[in-house]
Amino acid sequence: MNKVALFMFEEMTDYEITFITHLLHADAGKDVIAVSYDGQSVKGRSGLRYEIDKKISELAAEELDGIIICGGWFGELRIELQQLLIELNLQKKLIAGICGAGTLLLAKAGMLKNVKYTTPIQKWDGKCRELFGETDPFARANYIDGRVVREQNIITAHGTAFVDFAVEICDWFALFSSEQEKNEFIKSIKGDI
């Protein structure tokens, strides 16, 4: 295994995932696989273009250690992504989503029904209904007002919490030998707050 899928789409908010992909590849030795629905390259909000390694439909949960879903304004959940998420969840592998799209796709796939989570989509307003449909997919009783929330194998975060998101994913993969090492790493990145 030793592979983590990174689900990408056109106009994704790429700064939210560059830090964690760097850490996973450079420090954890993971093969980060860029995936999308159609296998075509995508352009992030930064204007940078990203090559895609595989289509979602070409992946099997058994070959992955987990999946990270990028943020942005995107809400198209196709059956191949939903099925992969279900299989990863059954195997208790990492499922992580950041910002709007990341948390929205997890909610639509049913991943947030039985876990605490956070999302920047705090209410299903007119803009959400216009963009993503009438029905609010979030299990609102499980919502936690926090920057990042980790419960079981699910990690969710606000887009501005991309450092916290990266740290929780690294912690999930046991890259810190202790809580003290984790805290020292956070301090080295964020400085004294």
C-alpha positions in Angstrom: 0.0 0.0 0.0 1.7 3.2 1.3 -0.5 5.2 -1.1 -2.9 8.1 -0.3 -5.3 9.4 -2.9 -5.8 13.1 -3.3 -9.2 13.9 -5.0 -8.8 17.0 -7.1 -11.2 19.0 -9.3 -11.2 22.1 -11.4 -10.9 25.3 -9.3 -10.0 23.4 -6.1 -8.4 25.5 -3.4 -5.0 24.1 -3.7 -3.1 25.9 -0.9 -5.2 23.9 1.6 -3.6 20.6 0.5 0.0 21.4 -0.6 1.4 21.3 3.0 -0.1 17.9 3.8 0.9 16.4 0.4 4.5 17.6 1.0 4.6 16.1 4.5 3.1 12.8 3.4 5.5 12.4 0.5 8.7 13.9 1.9 8.4 12.9 5.6 6.1 9.9 5.6 7.3 8.3 2.4 3.7 8.0 1.0 3.0 7.9 -2.6 0.4 10.7 -3.1 -1.8 9.8 -6.1 -3.7 12.7 -7.7 -7.1 11.4 -8.7 -10.2 12.9 -10.4 -13.4 11.7 -12.0 -12.2 11.9 -15.6 -8.4 11.7 -15.3 -7.8 15.0 -17.0 -5.5 17.7 -15.6 -7.1 20.3 -13.3 -6.4 23.9 -12.6 -6.4 25.1 -9.0 -7.6 28.4 -7.7 -4.0 29.5 -7.7 -3.8 29.2 -11.5 -1.4 26.2 -11.3 -2.3 23.1 -13.3 -2.0 19.7 -11.8 -1.6 16.4 -13.7 -3.9 13.6 -12.6 -2.4 10.1 -12.0 -5.7 8.0 -12.1 -9.4 8.2 -12.4 -11.3 7.4 -9.2 -12.9 4.5 -10.9 -9.4 2.9 -11.3 -8.8 2.8 -7.6 -9.5 0.0 -5.1 -9.6 0.7 -1.3 -7.2 -2.2 -0.7 -4.4 -0.4 -2.5 -4.8 2.8 -0.4 -4.0 4.0 3.1 -6.6 6.7 2.7 -8.0 9.6 0.8 -7.9 13.4 1.1 -10.6 15.5 -0.6 -9.6 19.1 -1.5 -11.7 22.2 -0.7 -13.4 24.6 -3.0 -16.9 25.1 -4.4 -17.6 21.7 -5.8 -20.4 19.3 -4.9 -20.7 16.6 -7.5 -20.6 13.3 -5.8 -20.5 10.4 -8.3 -21.0 6.8 -7.4 -17.4 5.8 -7.9 -16.2 8.3 -5.3 -19.0 7.3 -2.9 -18.3 3.6 -3.3 -14.5 4.2 -2.7 -15.3 6.2 0.5 -17.7 3.5 1.8 -15.0 0.8 1.2 -12.3 2.9 2.8 -14.6 3.6 5.8 -15.4 -0.1 6.2 -11.6 -0.8 6.3 -11.2 2.1 8.8 -8.7 3.9 6.6 -8.1 7.6 6.6 -10.9 9.7 5.1 -10.1 13.5 5.2 -12.0 16.4 3.8 -11.1 20.1 4.0 -13.2 23.2 3.5 -16.5 23.4 1.6 -16.0 20.7 -1.1 -14.1 18.3 1.1 -16.6 18.3 3.9 -19.6 18.5 1.6 -18.6 15.4 -0.4 -18.1 13.5 2.8 -21.6 14.5 4.0 -23.2 13.6 0.7 -21.5 10.2 0.8 -22.9 9.5 4.3 -19.5 9.6 6.0 -20.5 12.2 8.6 -23.7 10.5 9.8 -22.1 8.9 12.9 -19.1 11.0 13.7 -18.4 14.5 15.0 -17.2 16.8 12.2 -16.6 20.5 11.3 -17.3 22.4 8.1 -17.3 26.0 7.0 -20.9 25.4 5.6 -22.5 26.1 8.9 -26.0 26.6 7.5 -27.7 25.4 4.3 -28.6 28.8 2.9 -29.9 30.0 -0.5 -26.4 29.9 -2.0 -25.9 26.3 -1.0 -29.3 25.3 -2.3 -28.6 27.1 -5.6 -25.2 25.4 -6.0 -25.7 22.0 -4.4 -29.4 21.3 -4.2 -32.3 21.7 -1.8 -31.4 19.0 0.7 -28.8 19.7 3.4 -26.7 16.5 3.5 -25.0 17.4 6.8 -26.0 15.6 10.0 -26.2 18.9 11.9 -26.4 17.2 15.4 -22.8 16.0 14.9 -21.4 19.4 14.0 -18.6 20.8 16.2 -17.5 24.4 16.0 -13.8 23.9 15.6 -11.0 24.3 13.2 -10.3 20.6 12.7 -12.2 17.6 14.1 -10.9 14.0 14.1 -13.2 11.2 15.1 -12.4 7.6 14.3 -10.9 7.5 10.8 -12.5 10.8 9.7 -10.8 14.2 9.7 -12.6 17.4 8.7 -11.3 20.9 8.7 -12.0 24.5 7.7 -9.9 25.7 4.8 -8.0 28.2 7.0 -7.0 25.3 9.3 -4.8 23.6 6.7 -1.9 23.4 9.1 -4.0 21.8 11.8 -5.5 19.5 9.1 -2.0 18.4 8.0 -0.9 17.8 11.6 -4.0 15.6 12.3 -3.3 13.6 9.2 0.3 13.1 10.2 -0.8 12.1 13.7 -3.3 9.6 12.1 -0.3 8.0 10.3 1.7 8.0 13.6 4.4 10.4 12.4 4.8 11.8 15.9 6.4 9.7 18.6 4.5 11.5 21.4 2.1 14.3 22.1 5.1 16.5 23.0 6.7 15.9 19.6 3.4 16.8 17.9 3.1 20.0 19.9 6.7 21.0 19.1 6.0 20.4 15.4 3.0 22.7 15.6 5.0 25.3 17.4 7.8 25.1 14.8 5.3 25.7 12.0 2.9 28.3 13.7 5.4 29.9 16.1 4.4 31.1 19.5 0.7 32.0 19.6 
